């Protein structure tokens, strides 16, 4: 088994090309980090599509309500989990390449299960979307995610696990 700095706050996301290792930032955004771990432990992220993937910008996923079944894919991006929305946890951390941001509606306190991974430095998002993790390794697998809004043949998160549980 690989060694992780903080296995309880490390996410292992299996994509078609390999494993993406994500370090959560509970000191920066504790509620968001906890939510990702809770949904990962419940298996809710497994099989969820990347429904919005914009070249040079970001890859968005995490709609555990509408992101798994082919009949509801047209609604992917409109749902969340059965848990309550989270309050914003804005910080001074910039939206750099490889950071995880909490997706939300116009309401800053509406993040739930959806998130995005930045393909590039997207500093225009700073202070508007909660940063709660960063890709430690495997960014090449994120870069290979099929583009589209939504992609015609969307890629999925095959599995999402907390490293401490593996």
Secondary structure by P-SEA (a helix, b strand, c coil): cccccccccbbbbbcccbbbbbbbcccccaaaaaaaaaaaaaccccccccccccccccccccccccccccccccccccccccccccccccccccccccbbbbbbcccccccccbbbbbcccccccccccccccccccaaaaaaacccccccccccccccccccccc
